[in-house]
Amino acid sequence: DSEGGLYVCMNTFLGFGREHIERHYRKTGQCVYLHLKRHVIEKVPGASGGALPKRRNAKLFLDLETSSDLNSDDFEYEDEAKLIIFPDHYEISLPNIEELPALVTIACDALLSAKSPYRKQEPDSWEEELQASKHAKTLVQLDNGVRIPPSGWKCSKCDLRENLWLNLTDGSVLCGKWFFDGSGGNGHAMEHYKETGYPLAVKLGTITPDGADVYSFDEEEPVLDPHIAKHLAHFGIDMLQMQVTENGLRDNDIKPRVSEWEVIQEAGVKLKPMYGPGYTGMKNLGNSCYLNAVMQAIFSIPEFQRVYVGNLPRIFDYSPLDPTQDFNTQMAKLGHGLLSGQYSKPPMKSELIEQVMKEEHKPQHNGISPRMFKAFISKGHPEFSSNRQQDAQEFFLHLINLVERNPVGSENPSDVFRFLVEERTQCCQSRKVRYTERVDYIMQLPVAMEAATNKDELIAYELKRREAEAARRPLPELVRAKIPFSACLQAFSEPSNVEDFWSSALQAKSAGVKTSRFASFPEYLVVQIKKFTFGLDWIPKKLDVSIDMPDFLDISHLRARGLQPGEEELPDIAPPIVIPDDPKALDIDESSVMQLAEMGFPLEACRKAVYYTGNLGAEVAFNWIIAHMEEPDFAEPLVISAFGEVASSGAAALGAVGLDNQPPEEMVAIIISMGFQRNLAIQALKATNNNLERALEWIFSHPDPEEESDPALDTMDMENNANANILAETGSEGPRIKDGPGRYELFGFISHMGTSTMSGHYVCHLRKEGRWVIYNDLRVCASERPPKDLGYIYFYHRIPS
């Protein structure tokens, strides 16, 4: 609250600020609250100068979401707690065993000693001091002449270039575990230890003059190496010349190259900080920059500002007793924090003078910590609930899903993104066509690599890069592929082949092609550049390209035209149902199976997941795995029942009818695994004759289905893991769209730095008040060189006609 601290209702253990506590009391009648405040006692000497930080002495972590970092190691704190009794606001200081009933004392002690659920999201390594390794003093280092170059590192047993560890005994450079420290790896460093017994390794990229990240395989934990400088010097590494950048890259790595990290973050340019409403930063909660970037873009849109911030008093007044579990309350709270200006204030002149006099000038830690928002919005999601880096595009769709299912009055702000896509499928042999419509929220543009305008430079760079890697020399200056935007737009509009196409005109499989057009143009057009793909080893990677994205975009020529004169429609006949006798003969997408298997799941479980989700891809199959991994037969071989479902490349083929007109349980499980309620899945399948694809369409066109009367149905809570790109049936009323001209102006873009969605960093650029602004987590500054050619997701606003 404005006075500092947090009010906690002792009946429900919910936290409030002072401005809301009176309203909560009047609304609920609950009159006992715990008031928590934290006082700064003293500054820890040397904490900012490279010395080991002093441990925190506070027992309680408070998620105050204010502009200052109360958990900084630069200060010691003392916590103050009082009981507040309403309506007289009577205060009782704690501890006070004599005046309080035993039950109240127990409750207070339990709360004060509890660990915040939001702190639990972060790694627990902060709780304990690192101990010096027992091997550090007596470590044997082989005199084998190994020297580690300043860049160009690669695992000596595979091609990975991230999450690499230098063994301090023999100088081997090997990759870590899968998702170890947030990165991917094949575990070769651990295998090397098991083979040799060499116990210590240092992570490359973390070495600074102050130390490095050291791991002891023998002790199975991160450790301190008091002799790390000597051990690194053995392999030619001078610690005093090493630096780590903000994002974990060494300066030695990026200075010789035109780094994507430098360009996107506008490094090397003095940027002017921005303050006030709409210029509030967001703290990174451990690789949560994808969330920060998306929410900054979302709350720059007037419709979202009006629905959540404009309705803030009404949302708070009608919020449930547990506001931590209410989507609209959390959105309103976050939007108010970003737009109010309360958490983005310039430093006072007197503070600047004092900092200069003490020679301890630091950037201001303005901004908010979206800890409670992240905890709620990622609840139950296998990826967003983790601390790993995630895909901003997937999070955007996840957010839209939540907005769709949590309306505020009659206005739905996600309407501004929604548009209809007309898909025209043609049988190449009969020349007959079929037109369908689906709802979408993002225009996905392919990267037309074949249209690069600097092919000769790219070929020469690739040759030099390979030579440098072979000779273990620094890499040459990066040459980035330059792709015309017009080529990407052309690739989007060209026909694509339909794999395993079944022609209803021929009653057989045939060649088919599909083209997509806009049946409506949205108010806000979101364009995703499809930079991420999979390598031959199934490891996600990113295409490092430069695309000349236009400030003004006209896609009017992509307007759908519908059935044309002279065209003949394909008959509305479903493909036949075929139940294979031999499970080994099933048509299962082996690429999806291998993609899941690479994540560490049992091979047979992956085959079942891909089969039962109708070859819809690894993402849908992953949801099935998460929903079924606790079952006893999870890893057992695939067995087809007597009423087995068809495993084909089309979701529509999953259409076998169950007993008593009940949908097949496996199809129900598929829809449940996507996050929908069981009763909703059964209603949708019944309404569409057990056609999975059409059932998903039905769900999106019936946001408020009738309640199922069968009491035996499971009414599990609906989570929010559905893919917003799934087909949506228009129905009699049709989806809510805001159609208009197809002319747009760019007002924002989100950029990604790194080699895959599993690692790296996101930054958002927005055009406000006639100039570009960069939002880099807590840092909000006027942009001098907005890298519009390196973006990942672009936001366009329709130009009024």
C-alpha positions, 0 to 999 in steps of 0.5 A: 500500500502507499504507506508500505506493507501488505494487509492479509485477511486472517480468514482467507489469507489474501493480500490487499493494499490499504486502498482495498482493505476497507472495501473488503471488510464491508464486502465480507464482514471479515474483521481481522487482518495482519498488517506487514511492513518491512523497514530498511535497517542498513546498507550492507557494506560492499554488496554492490562492489563485487563482494559476496552478498550478505544473507537476508535476515527477513523471515517473510517474502512479500510480493508487493509488486512495487517499483523497488526490489525489496529483496535486493542483497544491498540492504538488511531488513526488519519486518514489522507485523500487527493485527488490525481489528475492524471496524475501529482499526484497533492495532495489536503489535506482534508477538503478543502471547499474553493478549491473544488467544492461542488459535490467533497466535498459531495462525499468525506464526504460521503465516509469518513463517510461510514461504510465499507461493510466488517465491516458490516459482524461482529456483531455491538456490538462493536459500543456501550459501555455496560451499567451497568444493572439497576438490578445489584445493587438490584438483589435478589438472592434466598438462595436455596443452589444451587452450580454450579459444575466446569464442566458437565453442562447441560440444566435443561430442555433438554440435551443441553450442549452448550450455557448455561446460569446461572440465577443469581437469582435462579441458574438455568442452561438453554440453550439460543436461537437457534443460539444465540451467534453462538450456538444452543439452545431451548430458555429455559433461556428466557422461565424461565425469562417469568415464573419467572421474574428473569432478569439477566443471565451469560453465562457459559464458559465466566467467567474470573477474569476480568468479564463475559458475562451477559444478561438482559432479561428485558432490552433485551441486553448484560449488565455489572454487577459491582457486578458479583463476589458477584453474582457468589460467591452466587452459589459457583463460584470463579471468580479468579479461572476461566479462558476462553481459546482462544476458549471459554472453561474454563480451569476447563473444559479441564484440567482433560480430554484429550481434543480434543481442546488441542490435535489438537491445540497442547496446552501445547507444545512450538511451534516455529513460522514459517515465510516466503513464505507459512507460512502466517496466516489468521485472523479469521473474526468471526468463519471463521476458516473453510475458513482459513483452506481450503484456506491454504490447497488449496494454498499449491497445486502447480496447484493452486499456478501456476494458480492464483499466477503465473498468478497474473500480467495477472489476475490483468491487465485483471480484471474488473473495479470492482475487488471486484466482480471478483473471479479470482482477489480475489483468486490471491490476497489471494494466493499472500498474503499467498505465497509472504512472505510479511505478514509473517516476524520475528520480528527484534531483536531490537523490541524483546529487546524493548519488553523485556525491557518494559515487554510487549512481545506480539506474532507478528500479522503477517498474512492477513485479508481475509475480501474482499475474504470472502465477495465475495465468500460468496455473496448470500450464506445463510450460508457462508455469515453469521458469524456462524461456517460452515462445511469445507467440504461444503465450499471446494465444494463451492470453487471448484464450483466457480473455475469450473465456473471462468476459468483462460485460459485453465487450471482448477486447480480443475482438480486435485481433479476430479475423476469418480465414477462407481456405480453398482446397482443390483436388488436382485431378477432378479440379473440384474445390471446397471452401471453408472458414476458420477463425484466427488471431495471427497472420503467420508469414513464412521466411522465403530464404530462397529470395535472399538478396545477398546469396553470394555474401551468405555463401562466402560467410558460411565457408569462412565460418566453417573454416574458423570452427575447424581451426578453433579461431574466432568466427568472422563477422556475421552476415545475415540473410536479407529477405524482401518482405514482398517475398514472404507475402508472396510465399504466404499467398501461394498454394501449398500441397495437402498431404494425404489428401482424400478427394470426395469427388474421386472417393480416393486419395489424390493430390490436393492444394490449398490457398488461404485468404482473408475473409475479414480484416481485423482491427489490429493485425498481428504478424508472426515471422516464422523464424523458428524451425527444427533441425535434422536433429529435432533441436529447435533453431531460429533463422537469423534473417533481416526482413524489411518490414514496412511501416505501412502495409496493404493486404487488400489483394488478399481478400477472399472471393468465395466460390467463383463462376465455373467452379464446382464444389467437392461433394460433402462425403466423409472418408471411410473409416478404416481400422487396421488389424496390425498396430504396426501398420498404423499411419503415425507421424514418426517425426512427431514421435521423435520430437516427443521422444527427444524430450525424454518421454518413453517411445511407446507413450509418444506413439500413443500420444501421436496416434490418439491425437490423430497426427495433429502434431507434437504440440497436441500430442504433448498435451495428451502426454501431460494428461495421461503420464500418471496412468499405469499403462502410460509406457505400454505398447499401443493396443487397439480396442475392438472399437478402435479409432482411425489413426490418419493424418486428418483429425476428421478421420477420428470418428468411430462411434462408441456404445450407447451413442457415447463418444469414444473415450479416447476422443473425449480424452484428446479434447480434455487434454487440450484443457476443456471440461469433460461435459463440454467435450462430450457435448461437442462430440455428440453434436458433430457425430464424433468428428474430432475436427468439427467438435473443436470447431463446435467448442469455439463457436459455443462459448457458453454451452448448456449444462450437461444434466448427467450427474455422472459427468466430470465437471473438472475445472477448465484450464487454458491450454487450447490452441486459438488457431483451431478451426471455429465454426461460424454458426448462424450468428458467426464469430464476432469480427471487426471487418474493414479495409486491409490497410495498416500502420506498424505501431509495435513489434516484439523481437527475440534474441537467441537460437531457439524458443527454449533460450534467449531474451525478448524485447518489445518496441512500441511507437508512442506519442510520435516516437519509438520506445524500447521496453526491455524488462525494467528498462524503458527508454526512448529508442534511437535505432528500432531494429524493425528488420529483426522482429518476431511478432509485429503489431499493425493498426488499421488505417481509417478509410 
